[in-house]
Amino acid sequence: MADVYIVDAVRTPVGRGKADGKLAGLRPETLAAHVLNTLVARVDLDPAAVEDVVMGCVTQTGEQGANIGRLAVMSARWPVTVPAVSVNRMCGSSQQAIHHAAQAIAAGDMDLAIGAGVEMMSRVVMGTDWPMPFTPDVDYDLVHQGISAEMMADKWGLSRDELDDYAYRSHVLAAEATRVGKFSPELAPVAGLEVDEGIRMEPDRARLGALKPAFKPNGKITAGNASQISDGAAAVLLASEQGLKRFGLRPRARLVSRVVVGDDPVLMLAGPIPGTRKALERAGLRLSDIAAVEINEAFASVVLAWAKELDTDLAPVNAWGGAIAIGHPLGASGARLMTTLLSRLEEGGGRYGLQTMCIGHGMATATVIERL
């Protein structure tokens, strides 16, 4: 299989997914078109050269229905010869979009493709693509992810204080990264929003501790130690070696391994643990070889359980904050995390990076990249 390279990656600032959020006035295809156009402009590439756009999106109904990927390409005013497809692997959708685009290149079907994602949670409400309760035609008592997050905390013996401490860490790190401009090179400002809207620049640890449990009366999971409802889009340009040469492109990284795993659909959020192990095994690496880790902060218990099970410290993990502070625009988060992982590796000079995400119904995606 041919090597696949990351040429560039870009994302919007993440907006609050509420009616008064800074991005809420934009349609999803408009926001996605913005990152697509910014991406090709950054590398001086004619969009006609792109052979496919794979767009992750979770709630594919209403404004996000009708193949939002193709609508984004059309909204970007790209040639009609550029195709697009939309994929839904729930929270891992745009990481899976990157994988799909990479697999087409590795198979020799394409030389240039884009893996991207978009989610406008202020405009398309999470869950409106599926009637509740969950289908009875499965052998599992499926529960809300918040209950799964509580189960994660209980299984790995995580206290409310540990979860809130981690949430506080996320805001502190994201605020500092924003103040010193670490995110600036990866951002495509839009609608007057230049930085991530949800970050508490002066987080209040005591206030986090005072929040009531969100999912069960004596629980540990609150709105403060869970990810935010958000709006955003991100895109990653991938190329073969032949594509690099043909279009005069310079790669930033190489994809080393990409995996998806299934796990317990009730516990649901533990998939990054086997996902990480599988991705590292495929890459021929150990966790100690990884200089930077981006693991989606769907809930604080996900990250802390992952670290506890893999017996690793948090220093290389989400060192610029994560979804608790920055936000989690579902279908865009995978490409957002990849964009930030690239930035972190280049800023710190690390060689290998790992991205992994928990996914509804018990799955996870994981990717190892090598900085070039």
CORGI-V647291 format. One record per residue. N is the residue number from 1. RES is the residue in three letters. SS is DSSP state (2 for helix, 1 for strand, 0 for the rest). BURIAL is + if it has 16 or more other C-alpha atoms within 10 Angstrom, else -. D_FIRST is the distance of its C-alpha to the first C-alpha in whole Angstrom. Layout:
n: (N | N)
res: (RES | RES)
ss: (SS | SS)
burial: (BURIAL | BURIAL)
d_first: (D_FIRST | D_FIRST)
//
This chain:
n: (1 | 2 | 3 | 4 | 5 | 6 | 7 | 8 | 9 | 10 | 11 | 12 | 13 | 14 | 15 | 16 | 17 | 18 | 19 | 20 | 21 | 22 | 23 | 24 | 25 | 26 | 27 | 28 | 29 | 30 | 31 | 32 | 33 | 34 | 35 | 36 | 37 | 38 | 39 | 40 | 41 | 42 | 43 | 44 | 45 | 46 | 47 | 48 | 49 | 50 | 51 | 52 | 53 | 54 | 55 | 56 | 57 | 58 | 59 | 60 | 61 | 62 | 63 | 64 | 65 | 66 | 67 | 68 | 69 | 70 | 71 | 72 | 73 | 74 | 75 | 76 | 77 | 78 | 79 | 80 | 81 | 82 | 83 | 84 | 85 | 86 | 87 | 88 | 89 | 90 | 91 | 92 | 93 | 94 | 95 | 96 | 97 | 98 | 99 | 100 | 101 | 102 | 103 | 104 | 105 | 106 | 107 | 108 | 109 | 110 | 111 | 112 | 113 | 114 | 115 | 116 | 117 | 118 | 119 | 120 | 121 | 122 | 123 | 124 | 125 | 126 | 127 | 128 | 129 | 130 | 131 | 132 | 133 | 134 | 135 | 136 | 137 | 138 | 139 | 140 | 141 | 142 | 143 | 144 | 145 | 146 | 147 | 148 | 149 | 150 | 151 | 152 | 153 | 154 | 155 | 156 | 157 | 158 | 159 | 160 | 161 | 162 | 163 | 164 | 165 | 166 | 167 | 168 | 169 | 170 | 171 | 172 | 173 | 174 | 175 | 176 | 177 | 178 | 179 | 180 | 181 | 182 | 183 | 184 | 185 | 186 | 187 | 188 | 189 | 190 | 191 | 192 | 193 | 194 | 195 | 196 | 197 | 198 | 199 | 200 | 201 | 202 | 203 | 204 | 205 | 206 | 207 | 208 | 209 | 210 | 211 | 212 | 213 | 214 | 215 | 216 | 217 | 218 | 219 | 220 | 221 | 222 | 223 | 224 | 225 | 226 | 227 | 228 | 229 | 230 | 231 | 232 | 233 | 234 | 235 | 236 | 237 | 238 | 239 | 240 | 241 | 242 | 243 | 244 | 245 | 246 | 247 | 248 | 249 | 250 | 251 | 252 | 253 | 254 | 255 | 256 | 257 | 258 | 259 | 260 | 261 | 262 | 263 | 264 | 265 | 266 | 267 | 268 | 269 | 270 | 271 | 272 | 273 | 274 | 275 | 276 | 277 | 278 | 279 | 280 | 281 | 282 | 283 | 284 | 285 | 286 | 287 | 288 | 289 | 290 | 291 | 292 | 293 | 294 | 295 | 296 | 297 | 298 | 299 | 300 | 301 | 302 | 303 | 304 | 305 | 306 | 307 | 308 | 309 | 310 | 311 | 312 | 313 | 314 | 315 | 316 | 317 | 318 | 319 | 320 | 321 | 322 | 323 | 324 | 325 | 326 | 327 | 328 | 329 | 330 | 331 | 332 | 333 | 334 | 335 | 336 | 337 | 338 | 339 | 340 | 341 | 342 | 343 | 344 | 345 | 346 | 347 | 348 | 349 | 350 | 351 | 352 | 353 | 354 | 355 | 356 | 357 | 358 | 359 | 360 | 361 | 362 | 363 | 364 | 365 | 366 | 367 | 368 | 369 | 370 | 371 | 372)
res: (MET | ALA | ASP | VAL | TYR | ILE | VAL | ASP | ALA | VAL | ARG | THR | PRO | VAL | GLY | ARG | GLY | LYS | ALA | ASP | GLY | LYS | LEU | ALA | GLY | LEU | ARG | PRO | GLU | THR | LEU | ALA | ALA | HIS | VAL | LEU | ASN | THR | LEU | VAL | ALA | ARG | VAL | ASP | LEU | ASP | PRO | ALA | ALA | VAL | GLU | ASP | VAL | VAL | MET | GLY | CYS | VAL | THR | GLN | THR | GLY | GLU | GLN | GLY | ALA | ASN | ILE | GLY | ARG | LEU | ALA | VAL | MET | SER | ALA | ARG | TRP | PRO | VAL | THR | VAL | PRO | ALA | VAL | SER | VAL | ASN | ARG | MET | CYS | GLY | SER | SER | GLN | GLN | ALA | ILE | HIS | HIS | ALA | ALA | GLN | ALA | ILE | ALA | ALA | GLY | ASP | MET | ASP | LEU | ALA | ILE | GLY | ALA | GLY | VAL | GLU | MET | MET | SER | ARG | VAL | VAL | MET | GLY | THR | ASP | TRP | PRO | MET | PRO | PHE | THR | PRO | ASP | VAL | ASP | TYR | ASP | LEU | VAL | HIS | GLN | GLY | ILE | SER | ALA | GLU | MET | MET | ALA | ASP | LYS | TRP | GLY | LEU | SER | ARG | ASP | GLU | LEU | ASP | ASP | TYR | ALA | TYR | ARG | SER | HIS | VAL | LEU | ALA | ALA | GLU | ALA | THR | ARG | VAL | GLY | LYS | PHE | SER | PRO | GLU | LEU | ALA | PRO | VAL | ALA | GLY | LEU | GLU | VAL | ASP | GLU | GLY | ILE | ARG | MET | GLU | PRO | ASP | ARG | ALA | ARG | LEU | GLY | ALA | LEU | LYS | PRO | ALA | PHE | LYS | PRO | ASN | GLY | LYS | ILE | THR | ALA | GLY | ASN | ALA | SER | GLN | ILE | SER | ASP | GLY | ALA | ALA | ALA | VAL | LEU | LEU | ALA | SER | GLU | GLN | GLY | LEU | LYS | ARG | PHE | GLY | LEU | ARG | PRO | ARG | ALA | ARG | LEU | VAL | SER | ARG | VAL | VAL | VAL | GLY | ASP | ASP | PRO | VAL | LEU | MET | LEU | ALA | GLY | PRO | ILE | PRO | GLY | THR | ARG | LYS | ALA | LEU | GLU | ARG | ALA | GLY | LEU | ARG | LEU | SER | ASP | ILE | ALA | ALA | VAL | GLU | ILE | ASN | GLU | ALA | PHE | ALA | SER | VAL | VAL | LEU | ALA | TRP | ALA | LYS | GLU | LEU | ASP | THR | ASP | LEU | ALA | PRO | VAL | ASN | ALA | TRP | GLY | GLY | ALA | ILE | ALA | ILE | GLY | HIS | PRO | LEU | GLY | ALA | SER | GLY | ALA | ARG | LEU | MET | THR | THR | LEU | LEU | SER | ARG | LEU | GLU | GLU | GLY | GLY | GLY | ARG | TYR | GLY | LEU | GLN | THR | MET | CYS | ILE | GLY | HIS | GLY | MET | ALA | THR | ALA | THR | VAL | ILE | GLU | ARG | LEU)
ss: (0 | 0 | 0 | 0 | 1 | 1 | 1 | 1 | 1 | 1 | 1 | 0 | 0 | 0 | 1 | 1 | 0 | 0 | 0 | 0 | 0 | 0 | 0 | 0 | 0 | 0 | 0 | 2 | 2 | 2 | 2 | 2 | 2 | 2 | 2 | 2 | 2 | 2 | 2 | 2 | 2 | 2 | 0 | 0 | 0 | 0 | 2 | 2 | 2 | 0 | 0 | 0 | 1 | 1 | 1 | 1 | 0 | 0 | 0 | 0 | 0 | 2 | 2 | 2 | 0 | 0 | 0 | 2 | 2 | 2 | 2 | 2 | 2 | 2 | 2 | 0 | 0 | 0 | 0 | 0 | 0 | 0 | 0 | 1 | 1 | 1 | 1 | 0 | 0 | 2 | 2 | 2 | 2 | 2 | 2 | 2 | 2 | 2 | 2 | 2 | 2 | 2 | 2 | 2 | 2 | 2 | 0 | 0 | 0 | 0 | 0 | 1 | 1 | 1 | 1 | 1 | 1 | 1 | 1 | 1 | 0 | 0 | 0 | 0 | 0 | 0 | 0 | 0 | 0 | 0 | 0 | 0 | 0 | 0 | 0 | 0 | 0 | 0 | 0 | 0 | 0 | 0 | 0 | 0 | 2 | 2 | 2 | 2 | 2 | 2 | 2 | 2 | 2 | 2 | 2 | 0 | 0 | 0 | 0 | 2 | 2 | 2 | 2 | 2 | 2 | 2 | 2 | 2 | 2 | 2 | 2 | 2 | 2 | 2 | 2 | 2 | 2 | 2 | 2 | 0 | 0 | 0 | 0 | 2 | 2 | 2 | 1 | 0 | 0 | 1 | 0 | 0 | 1 | 0 | 0 | 0 | 0 | 0 | 0 | 0 | 0 | 0 | 0 | 0 | 2 | 2 | 2 | 2 | 2 | 2 | 0 | 0 | 0 | 0 | 0 | 0 | 0 | 0 | 0 | 0 | 0 | 0 | 0 | 0 | 0 | 1 | 0 | 0 | 1 | 1 | 1 | 1 | 1 | 1 | 1 | 1 | 1 | 1 | 1 | 0 | 2 | 2 | 2 | 2 | 2 | 2 | 2 | 0 | 0 | 0 | 0 | 0 | 1 | 1 | 1 | 1 | 1 | 1 | 1 | 1 | 1 | 1 | 0 | 0 | 0 | 0 | 0 | 0 | 0 | 0 | 2 | 2 | 2 | 2 | 2 | 2 | 2 | 2 | 2 | 2 | 2 | 2 | 2 | 0 | 0 | 0 | 2 | 2 | 2 | 1 | 1 | 1 | 1 | 1 | 1 | 0 | 0 | 0 | 1 | 2 | 2 | 2 | 2 | 2 | 2 | 2 | 2 | 2 | 2 | 0 | 0 | 0 | 0 | 0 | 0 | 0 | 1 | 0 | 0 | 0 | 0 | 0 | 2 | 2 | 2 | 2 | 0 | 1 | 0 | 2 | 2 | 2 | 2 | 2 | 2 | 2 | 2 | 2 | 2 | 2 | 2 | 2 | 2 | 2 | 2 | 2 | 2 | 2 | 0 | 0 | 0 | 1 | 1 | 1 | 1 | 1 | 1 | 1 | 1 | 0 | 0 | 0 | 1 | 1 | 1 | 1 | 1 | 1 | 1 | 1 | 1 | 0)
burial: (- | - | + | + | + | + | + | + | + | + | + | + | + | + | + | + | + | + | - | - | + | + | + | + | - | + | + | + | + | + | + | + | + | + | + | + | + | + | + | + | - | - | - | - | - | - | + | - | + | + | + | + | + | + | + | + | + | + | + | + | + | - | + | + | + | - | + | + | + | + | + | + | + | + | + | + | - | + | - | - | - | + | + | + | - | + | + | + | + | + | + | + | + | + | + | + | + | + | + | + | + | + | + | + | + | + | - | - | - | + | + | + | + | + | + | + | + | + | + | + | + | + | + | + | + | + | - | - | - | - | - | - | - | - | - | - | - | - | - | - | - | + | - | - | + | + | + | + | + | + | + | + | + | - | - | - | - | + | - | + | - | + | + | + | + | + | + | + | + | + | + | + | + | + | + | - | + | + | - | - | - | + | + | + | - | + | + | + | + | + | - | - | + | - | + | + | + | + | + | + | + | - | + | - | - | - | - | + | + | - | - | + | + | + | + | - | - | - | + | + | + | + | + | + | + | + | + | + | + | + | + | + | + | + | + | + | + | + | + | + | + | - | + | + | - | - | + | - | + | + | + | + | + | + | + | + | + | + | + | + | + | + | + | - | + | + | + | + | + | + | + | + | + | + | + | + | + | + | + | + | - | - | + | - | - | - | + | - | - | + | + | + | + | + | + | + | + | + | + | + | + | + | + | + | + | + | - | - | - | - | - | - | - | - | - | + | + | + | + | + | + | + | + | + | + | + | + | + | + | + | + | + | + | + | + | + | + | + | + | + | + | + | + | + | + | - | - | - | - | + | + | + | + | + | + | + | + | + | + | + | + | + | + | + | + | + | + | + | + | + | + | +)
d_first: (0 | 4 | 7 | 9 | 13 | 16 | 19 | 22 | 23 | 27 | 29 | 32 | 35 | 35 | 38 | 41 | 40 | 44 | 46 | 47 | 44 | 43 | 40 | 42 | 43 | 40 | 38 | 35 | 33 | 35 | 34 | 30 | 31 | 32 | 29 | 27 | 29 | 30 | 26 | 26 | 29 | 28 | 26 | 28 | 25 | 26 | 25 | 25 | 22 | 20 | 19 | 19 | 21 | 20 | 23 | 24 | 28 | 30 | 33 | 32 | 36 | 38 | 37 | 34 | 34 | 33 | 29 | 30 | 27 | 28 | 31 | 30 | 28 | 32 | 34 | 32 | 33 | 30 | 29 | 30 | 26 | 24 | 23 | 23 | 23 | 24 | 23 | 25 | 24 | 27 | 27 | 24 | 23 | 22 | 20 | 18 | 19 | 16 | 14 | 14 | 14 | 11 | 9 | 10 | 9 | 5 | 6 | 8 | 11 | 12 | 13 | 15 | 16 | 19 | 19 | 22 | 25 | 29 | 32 | 36 | 37 | 41 | 41 | 39 | 40 | 37 | 38 | 39 | 37 | 38 | 41 | 42 | 43 | 40 | 39 | 41 | 39 | 37 | 38 | 38 | 40 | 38 | 40 | 39 | 37 | 40 | 41 | 38 | 38 | 41 | 40 | 37 | 40 | 42 | 40 | 39 | 43 | 42 | 45 | 46 | 47 | 44 | 42 | 44 | 44 | 40 | 41 | 43 | 40 | 38 | 41 | 42 | 38 | 38 | 41 | 41 | 37 | 39 | 42 | 40 | 38 | 35 | 33 | 35 | 32 | 29 | 32 | 33 | 37 | 38 | 41 | 43 | 41 | 40 | 39 | 38 | 41 | 41 | 41 | 44 | 45 | 48 | 47 | 50 | 49 | 52 | 52 | 48 | 50 | 53 | 51 | 51 | 48 | 47 | 46 | 48 | 52 | 51 | 48 | 46 | 43 | 45 | 44 | 44 | 41 | 39 | 37 | 38 | 38 | 37 | 36 | 33 | 30 | 27 | 24 | 20 | 19 | 15 | 13 | 11 | 12 | 13 | 15 | 16 | 18 | 19 | 21 | 22 | 21 | 20 | 18 | 20 | 17 | 13 | 12 | 12 | 12 | 13 | 15 | 18 | 21 | 24 | 28 | 31 | 32 | 36 | 35 | 32 | 31 | 30 | 26 | 25 | 26 | 24 | 21 | 22 | 22 | 19 | 17 | 18 | 17 | 14 | 14 | 16 | 19 | 23 | 25 | 27 | 24 | 23 | 26 | 26 | 26 | 26 | 27 | 29 | 32 | 33 | 36 | 37 | 37 | 33 | 32 | 35 | 34 | 31 | 32 | 35 | 33 | 30 | 33 | 32 | 34 | 34 | 34 | 30 | 30 | 31 | 33 | 34 | 35 | 33 | 34 | 37 | 38 | 36 | 35 | 33 | 32 | 30 | 28 | 27 | 27 | 24 | 23 | 26 | 25 | 22 | 24 | 27 | 24 | 23 | 27 | 28 | 25 | 26 | 30 | 30 | 28 | 25 | 22 | 20 | 21 | 21 | 22 | 23 | 25 | 27 | 27 | 30 | 31 | 29 | 25 | 23 | 20 | 19 | 16 | 16 | 16 | 17 | 20 | 19)
//
